[in-house]
Amino acid sequence: IDYLPSPIDIPGIKIAAEEGEDESVERPHVKADLDAPFAGLAFKIINDKYGTLTFVRVYAGTLKSGDSVLNTTRGHK
């Protein structure tokens, strides 16, 4: 809260191109909405005595402990 604007205060984030799509195509923006499909950014991963911790900025949808998400950069879950 101290370092990033609230998702409802920004116009939305631009969706990255999927593999095989043209980069020049205009993509929709993801608006902050709890009912939308999950969209987020893992910005830090650390290993400590509790295991691997991933810090995520959630832009839309919800994420619960144990959920699997797709890393669109690498194509892995």
Distance bins in CASP14 RR format, pairs under 12 A and 6 or more apart:
PFRMAT RR
TARGET T0000
AUTHOR 0000-0000-0000
RMODE 2
METHOD distances of the structure
MODEL  1
1 7 0 0 0 0 0 1 0 0 0 0 0
1 9 0 0 0 0 0 1 0 0 0 0 0
1 57 0 0 0 0 0 1 0 0 0 0 0
3 43 0 0 0 0 0 1 0 0 0 0 0
3 55 0 0 0 0 0 1 0 0 0 0 0
3 57 0 0 0 0 0 1 0 0 0 0 0
4 10 0 0 0 0 1 0 0 0 0 0 0
4 13 0 0 0 0 0 1 0 0 0 0 0
4 41 0 0 0 0 0 1 0 0 0 0 0
4 43 0 0 0 0 1 0 0 0 0 0 0
4 55 0 0 0 0 0 1 0 0 0 0 0
4 57 1 0 0 1 0 0 0 0 0 0 0
4 58 0 0 0 0 0 1 0 0 0 0 0
4 59 0 0 0 0 0 1 0 0 0 0 0
5 11 0 0 0 0 0 1 0 0 0 0 0
5 12 0 0 0 0 0 1 0 0 0 0 0
5 13 0 0 0 0 0 1 0 0 0 0 0
5 32 0 0 0 0 0 1 0 0 0 0 0
5 57 0 0 0 0 0 1 0 0 0 0 0
5 59 0 0 0 0 0 1 0 0 0 0 0
6 12 0 0 0 0 0 1 0 0 0 0 0
6 32 1 0 0 1 0 0 0 0 0 0 0
6 57 0 0 0 0 0 1 0 0 0 0 0
6 58 0 0 0 0 0 1 0 0 0 0 0
6 59 0 0 0 0 0 1 0 0 0 0 0
7 13 0 0 0 0 1 0 0 0 0 0 0
7 29 0 0 0 0 0 1 0 0 0 0 0
7 30 0 0 0 0 1 0 0 0 0 0 0
7 31 0 0 0 0 1 0 0 0 0 0 0
7 32 1 1 0 0 0 0 0 0 0 0 0
7 33 0 0 0 0 1 0 0 0 0 0 0
7 34 0 0 0 0 0 1 0 0 0 0 0
7 36 0 0 0 0 0 1 0 0 0 0 0
7 39 0 0 0 0 1 0 0 0 0 0 0
7 40 0 0 0 0 1 0 0 0 0 0 0
7 41 0 0 0 0 0 1 0 0 0 0 0
7 57 0 0 0 0 1 0 0 0 0 0 0
7 58 1 0 0 1 0 0 0 0 0 0 0
7 59 1 0 1 0 0 0 0 0 0 0 0
7 60 1 0 0 1 0 0 0 0 0 0 0
7 61 0 0 0 0 1 0 0 0 0 0 0
8 31 0 0 0 0 1 0 0 0 0 0 0
8 32 1 0 1 0 0 0 0 0 0 0 0
8 33 0 0 0 0 1 0 0 0 0 0 0
8 34 0 0 0 0 0 1 0 0 0 0 0
8 59 0 0 0 0 0 1 0 0 0 0 0
8 60 0 0 0 0 0 1 0 0 0 0 0
9 31 0 0 0 0 0 1 0 0 0 0 0
9 32 0 0 0 0 1 0 0 0 0 0 0
10 29 0 0 0 0 1 0 0 0 0 0 0
10 30 0 0 0 0 0 1 0 0 0 0 0
10 31 0 0 0 0 1 0 0 0 0 0 0
10 32 0 0 0 0 1 0 0 0 0 0 0
10 57 0 0 0 0 0 1 0 0 0 0 0
10 59 0 0 0 0 1 0 0 0 0 0 0
10 60 0 0 0 0 0 1 0 0 0 0 0
11 28 0 0 0 0 0 1 0 0 0 0 0
11 29 1 0 0 1 0 0 0 0 0 0 0
11 30 0 0 0 0 0 1 0 0 0 0 0
11 31 0 0 0 0 1 0 0 0 0 0 0
11 32 0 0 0 0 0 1 0 0 0 0 0
11 59 0 0 0 0 0 1 0 0 0 0 0
12 27 0 0 0 0 0 1 0 0 0 0 0
12 28 0 0 0 0 1 0 0 0 0 0 0
12 29 1 0 1 0 0 0 0 0 0 0 0
12 30 1 0 1 0 0 0 0 0 0 0 0
12 31 1 0 1 0 0 0 0 0 0 0 0
12 32 1 0 0 1 0 0 0 0 0 0 0
12 33 0 0 0 0 0 1 0 0 0 0 0
12 36 0 0 0 0 0 1 0 0 0 0 0
12 39 0 0 0 0 1 0 0 0 0 0 0
12 40 0 0 0 0 0 1 0 0 0 0 0
12 59 1 0 0 1 0 0 0 0 0 0 0
12 60 0 0 0 0 1 0 0 0 0 0 0
13 27 0 0 0 0 1 0 0 0 0 0 0
13 28 0 0 0 0 1 0 0 0 0 0 0
13 29 1 0 0 1 0 0 0 0 0 0 0
13 30 1 0 1 0 0 0 0 0 0 0 0
13 31 0 0 0 0 1 0 0 0 0 0 0
13 32 0 0 0 0 1 0 0 0 0 0 0
13 36 0 0 0 0 0 1 0 0 0 0 0
13 39 1 0 0 1 0 0 0 0 0 0 0
13 40 0 0 0 0 1 0 0 0 0 0 0
13 41 0 0 0 0 1 0 0 0 0 0 0
13 57 0 0 0 0 1 0 0 0 0 0 0
13 58 0 0 0 0 0 1 0 0 0 0 0
13 59 1 0 1 0 0 0 0 0 0 0 0
13 60 0 0 0 0 1 0 0 0 0 0 0
14 23 0 0 0 0 0 1 0 0 0 0 0
14 25 0 0 0 0 0 1 0 0 0 0 0
14 26 0 0 0 0 1 0 0 0 0 0 0
14 27 1 0 1 0 0 0 0 0 0 0 0
14 28 0 0 0 0 1 0 0 0 0 0 0
14 29 1 0 1 0 0 0 0 0 0 0 0
14 30 0 0 0 0 1 0 0 0 0 0 0
14 31 0 0 0 0 0 1 0 0 0 0 0
14 39 0 0 0 0 0 1 0 0 0 0 0
14 59 0 0 0 0 0 1 0 0 0 0 0
15 21 0 0 0 0 0 1 0 0 0 0 0
15 23 0 0 0 0 0 1 0 0 0 0 0
15 25 0 0 0 0 0 1 0 0 0 0 0
15 26 0 0 0 0 0 1 0 0 0 0 0
15 27 1 0 1 0 0 0 0 0 0 0 0
15 28 1 0 0 1 0 0 0 0 0 0 0
15 29 1 0 0 1 0 0 0 0 0 0 0
15 30 1 0 0 1 0 0 0 0 0 0 0
15 31 0 0 0 0 0 1 0 0 0 0 0
15 36 0 0 0 0 0 1 0 0 0 0 0
15 37 0 0 0 0 0 1 0 0 0 0 0
15 39 1 0 0 1 0 0 0 0 0 0 0
15 40 0 0 0 0 0 1 0 0 0 0 0
15 59 0 0 0 0 0 1 0 0 0 0 0
15 60 0 0 0 0 0 1 0 0 0 0 0
15 72 0 0 0 0 1 0 0 0 0 0 0
16 23 0 0 0 0 1 0 0 0 0 0 0
16 25 0 0 0 0 0 1 0 0 0 0 0
16 27 1 0 0 1 0 0 0 0 0 0 0
16 28 0 0 0 0 0 1 0 0 0 0 0
16 30 0 0 0 0 0 1 0 0 0 0 0
16 39 0 0 0 0 0 1 0 0 0 0 0
16 40 0 0 0 0 0 1 0 0 0 0 0
16 41 0 0 0 0 0 1 0 0 0 0 0
16 70 0 0 0 0 0 1 0 0 0 0 0
16 71 0 0 0 0 0 1 0 0 0 0 0
16 72 1 0 1 0 0 0 0 0 0 0 0
16 73 1 0 0 1 0 0 0 0 0 0 0
16 75 0 0 0 0 0 1 0 0 0 0 0
17 23 1 0 1 0 0 0 0 0 0 0 0
17 24 0 0 0 0 1 0 0 0 0 0 0
17 25 1 0 0 1 0 0 0 0 0 0 0
17 26 0 0 0 0 0 1 0 0 0 0 0
17 27 1 0 0 1 0 0 0 0 0 0 0
17 72 0 0 0 0 1 0 0 0 0 0 0
17 73 0 0 0 0 0 1 0 0 0 0 0
18 25 0 0 0 0 0 1 0 0 0 0 0
18 27 0 0 0 0 1 0 0 0 0 0 0
18 70 0 0 0 0 0 1 0 0 0 0 0
18 72 1 0 0 1 0 0 0 0 0 0 0
18 73 0 0 0 0 0 1 0 0 0 0 0
18 75 0 0 0 0 1 0 0 0 0 0 0
19 70 0 0 0 0 0 1 0 0 0 0 0
19 72 0 0 0 0 1 0 0 0 0 0 0
19 73 0 0 0 0 0 1 0 0 0 0 0
19 74 0 0 0 0 0 1 0 0 0 0 0
19 75 0 0 0 0 1 0 0 0 0 0 0
21 27 0 0 0 0 1 0 0 0 0 0 0
21 72 0 0 0 0 0 1 0 0 0 0 0
27 39 0 0 0 0 0 1 0 0 0 0 0
28 36 0 0 0 0 0 1 0 0 0 0 0
28 37 0 0 0 0 0 1 0 0 0 0 0
28 39 0 0 0 0 0 1 0 0 0 0 0
28 60 0 0 0 0 0 1 0 0 0 0 0
29 36 0 0 0 0 0 1 0 0 0 0 0
29 39 0 0 0 0 0 1 0 0 0 0 0
29 59 0 0 0 0 1 0 0 0 0 0 0
29 60 0 0 0 0 0 1 0 0 0 0 0
30 36 1 0 0 1 0 0 0 0 0 0 0
30 37 0 0 0 0 1 0 0 0 0 0 0
30 38 0 0 0 0 1 0 0 0 0 0 0
30 39 1 0 1 0 0 0 0 0 0 0 0
30 40 0 0 0 0 1 0 0 0 0 0 0
30 41 0 0 0 0 0 1 0 0 0 0 0
30 57 0 0 0 0 0 1 0 0 0 0 0
30 58 0 0 0 0 0 1 0 0 0 0 0
30 59 1 0 1 0 0 0 0 0 0 0 0
30 60 1 0 1 0 0 0 0 0 0 0 0
30 61 0 0 0 0 1 0 0 0 0 0 0
31 37 0 0 0 0 0 1 0 0 0 0 0
31 39 0 0 0 0 1 0 0 0 0 0 0
31 59 0 0 0 0 1 0 0 0 0 0 0
31 60 1 0 0 1 0 0 0 0 0 0 0
31 61 0 0 0 0 0 1 0 0 0 0 0
32 39 0 0 0 0 1 0 0 0 0 0 0
32 40 0 0 0 0 0 1 0 0 0 0 0
32 57 0 0 0 0 0 1 0 0 0 0 0
32 58 0 0 0 0 1 0 0 0 0 0 0
32 59 1 0 0 1 0 0 0 0 0 0 0
32 60 1 0 1 0 0 0 0 0 0 0 0
32 61 0 0 0 0 1 0 0 0 0 0 0
32 62 0 0 0 0 0 1 0 0 0 0 0
33 39 0 0 0 0 1 0 0 0 0 0 0
33 58 0 0 0 0 0 1 0 0 0 0 0
33 59 0 0 0 0 1 0 0 0 0 0 0
33 60 1 0 1 0 0 0 0 0 0 0 0
33 61 1 0 0 1 0 0 0 0 0 0 0
33 62 0 0 0 0 0 1 0 0 0 0 0
34 58 0 0 0 0 1 0 0 0 0 0 0
34 59 0 0 0 0 0 1 0 0 0 0 0
34 60 1 0 0 1 0 0 0 0 0 0 0
34 61 1 0 1 0 0 0 0 0 0 0 0
34 62 1 0 1 0 0 0 0 0 0 0 0
34 63 0 0 0 0 0 1 0 0 0 0 0
35 60 0 0 0 0 1 0 0 0 0 0 0
35 61 1 0 0 1 0 0 0 0 0 0 0
35 62 0 0 0 0 1 0 0 0 0 0 0
36 58 0 0 0 0 0 1 0 0 0 0 0
36 59 0 0 0 0 1 0 0 0 0 0 0
36 60 1 0 1 0 0 0 0 0 0 0 0
36 61 1 0 1 0 0 0 0 0 0 0 0
36 62 0 0 0 0 1 0 0 0 0 0 0
37 58 0 0 0 0 0 1 0 0 0 0 0
37 59 0 0 0 0 0 1 0 0 0 0 0
37 60 1 0 0 1 0 0 0 0 0 0 0
37 61 1 0 0 1 0 0 0 0 0 0 0
37 62 0 0 0 0 1 0 0 0 0 0 0
37 63 0 0 0 0 0 1 0 0 0 0 0
37 67 0 0 0 0 0 1 0 0 0 0 0
37 69 0 0 0 0 0 1 0 0 0 0 0
37 70 0 0 0 0 0 1 0 0 0 0 0
38 56 0 0 0 0 1 0 0 0 0 0 0
38 57 0 0 0 0 0 1 0 0 0 0 0
38 58 1 0 0 1 0 0 0 0 0 0 0
38 59 0 0 0 0 1 0 0 0 0 0 0
38 60 1 0 0 1 0 0 0 0 0 0 0
38 61 1 0 1 0 0 0 0 0 0 0 0
38 62 1 0 0 1 0 0 0 0 0 0 0
38 63 1 0 1 0 0 0 0 0 0 0 0
38 64 0 0 0 0 1 0 0 0 0 0 0
38 67 1 0 0 1 0 0 0 0 0 0 0
38 68 0 0 0 0 0 1 0 0 0 0 0
38 69 1 0 0 1 0 0 0 0 0 0 0
38 70 0 0 0 0 1 0 0 0 0 0 0
38 72 0 0 0 0 0 1 0 0 0 0 0
39 56 0 0 0 0 0 1 0 0 0 0 0
39 57 0 0 0 0 1 0 0 0 0 0 0
39 58 1 0 0 1 0 0 0 0 0 0 0
39 59 1 0 1 0 0 0 0 0 0 0 0
39 60 1 0 1 0 0 0 0 0 0 0 0
39 61 1 0 0 1 0 0 0 0 0 0 0
39 62 0 0 0 0 0 1 0 0 0 0 0
39 63 0 0 0 0 1 0 0 0 0 0 0
39 69 0 0 0 0 1 0 0 0 0 0 0
39 70 0 0 0 0 0 1 0 0 0 0 0
39 72 0 0 0 0 1 0 0 0 0 0 0
40 54 0 0 0 0 0 1 0 0 0 0 0
40 55 0 0 0 0 0 1 0 0 0 0 0
40 56 1 0 1 0 0 0 0 0 0 0 0
40 57 1 0 1 0 0 0 0 0 0 0 0
40 58 1 0 1 0 0 0 0 0 0 0 0
40 59 1 0 1 0 0 0 0 0 0 0 0
40 60 1 0 0 1 0 0 0 0 0 0 0
40 61 0 0 0 0 1 0 0 0 0 0 0
40 62 0 0 0 0 0 1 0 0 0 0 0
40 63 1 0 0 1 0 0 0 0 0 0 0
40 67 0 0 0 0 0 1 0 0 0 0 0
40 69 1 0 0 1 0 0 0 0 0 0 0
40 70 0 0 0 0 0 1 0 0 0 0 0
40 71 0 0 0 0 0 1 0 0 0 0 0
40 72 0 0 0 0 0 1 0 0 0 0 0
41 54 0 0 0 0 0 1 0 0 0 0 0
41 55 0 0 0 0 1 0 0 0 0 0 0
41 56 1 0 0 1 0 0 0 0 0 0 0
41 57 1 0 1 0 0 0 0 0 0 0 0
41 58 0 0 0 0 1 0 0 0 0 0 0
41 59 1 0 0 1 0 0 0 0 0 0 0
41 60 0 0 0 0 0 1 0 0 0 0 0
41 63 0 0 0 0 0 1 0 0 0 0 0
41 69 0 0 0 0 0 1 0 0 0 0 0
41 71 0 0 0 0 0 1 0 0 0 0 0
41 72 0 0 0 0 0 1 0 0 0 0 0
41 73 0 0 0 0 0 1 0 0 0 0 0
42 52 0 0 0 0 0 1 0 0 0 0 0
42 53 0 0 0 0 0 1 0 0 0 0 0
42 54 1 0 1 0 0 0 0 0 0 0 0
42 55 1 0 0 1 0 0 0 0 0 0 0
42 56 1 0 1 0 0 0 0 0 0 0 0
42 57 0 0 0 0 1 0 0 0 0 0 0
42 58 0 0 0 0 0 1 0 0 0 0 0
42 59 0 0 0 0 0 1 0 0 0 0 0
42 63 0 0 0 0 0 1 0 0 0 0 0
42 69 0 0 0 0 1 0 0 0 0 0 0
42 70 0 0 0 0 0 1 0 0 0 0 0
42 71 1 0 0 1 0 0 0 0 0 0 0
42 72 0 0 0 0 0 1 0 0 0 0 0
42 73 0 0 0 0 0 1 0 0 0 0 0
42 74 0 0 0 0 0 1 0 0 0 0 0
42 76 0 0 0 0 0 1 0 0 0 0 0
43 53 0 0 0 0 0 1 0 0 0 0 0
43 54 0 0 0 0 1 0 0 0 0 0 0
43 55 1 0 1 0 0 0 0 0 0 0 0
43 56 1 0 0 1 0 0 0 0 0 0 0
43 57 1 0 1 0 0 0 0 0 0 0 0
43 58 0 0 0 0 0 1 0 0 0 0 0
43 59 0 0 0 0 0 1 0 0 0 0 0
44 52 0 0 0 0 0 1 0 0 0 0 0
44 53 0 0 0 0 1 0 0 0 0 0 0
44 54 1 0 0 1 0 0 0 0 0 0 0
44 55 1 0 1 0 0 0 0 0 0 0 0
44 56 0 0 0 0 1 0 0 0 0 0 0
44 57 0 0 0 0 1 0 0 0 0 0 0
45 51 0 0 0 0 0 1 0 0 0 0 0
45 52 1 0 0 1 0 0 0 0 0 0 0
45 53 1 0 0 1 0 0 0 0 0 0 0
45 54 1 0 1 0 0 0 0 0 0 0 0
45 55 1 0 0 1 0 0 0 0 0 0 0
45 56 0 0 0 0 1 0 0 0 0 0 0
45 71 0 0 0 0 0 1 0 0 0 0 0
46 52 1 0 0 1 0 0 0 0 0 0 0
46 53 1 0 1 0 0 0 0 0 0 0 0
46 54 0 0 0 0 1 0 0 0 0 0 0
46 55 1 0 0 1 0 0 0 0 0 0 0
47 53 1 0 0 1 0 0 0 0 0 0 0
47 54 0 0 0 0 0 1 0 0 0 0 0
48 54 0 0 0 0 0 1 0 0 0 0 0
53 65 0 0 0 0 0 1 0 0 0 0 0
54 63 0 0 0 0 1 0 0 0 0 0 0
54 65 0 0 0 0 0 1 0 0 0 0 0
54 66 0 0 0 0 0 1 0 0 0 0 0
54 67 0 0 0 0 0 1 0 0 0 0 0
54 69 0 0 0 0 1 0 0 0 0 0 0
54 71 0 0 0 0 0 1 0 0 0 0 0
55 63 0 0 0 0 0 1 0 0 0 0 0
56 62 0 0 0 0 0 1 0 0 0 0 0
56 63 1 0 0 1 0 0 0 0 0 0 0
56 64 0 0 0 0 0 1 0 0 0 0 0
56 65 0 0 0 0 0 1 0 0 0 0 0
56 67 0 0 0 0 0 1 0 0 0 0 0
56 69 0 0 0 0 1 0 0 0 0 0 0
56 71 0 0 0 0 0 1 0 0 0 0 0
57 63 0 0 0 0 0 1 0 0 0 0 0
58 64 0 0 0 0 0 1 0 0 0 0 0
58 67 0 0 0 0 0 1 0 0 0 0 0
58 69 0 0 0 0 0 1 0 0 0 0 0
61 67 0 0 0 0 0 1 0 0 0 0 0
61 69 0 0 0 0 0 1 0 0 0 0 0
62 69 0 0 0 0 0 1 0 0 0 0 0
63 69 1 0 0 1 0 0 0 0 0 0 0
66 77 0 0 0 0 0 1 0 0 0 0 0
67 77 0 0 0 0 0 1 0 0 0 0 0
68 76 0 0 0 0 0 1 0 0 0 0 0
68 77 1 0 1 0 0 0 0 0 0 0 0
69 75 0 0 0 0 0 1 0 0 0 0 0
69 76 0 0 0 0 1 0 0 0 0 0 0
69 77 1 0 0 1 0 0 0 0 0 0 0
70 76 1 0 0 1 0 0 0 0 0 0 0
70 77 1 0 1 0 0 0 0 0 0 0 0
71 77 1 0 0 1 0 0 0 0 0 0 0
END
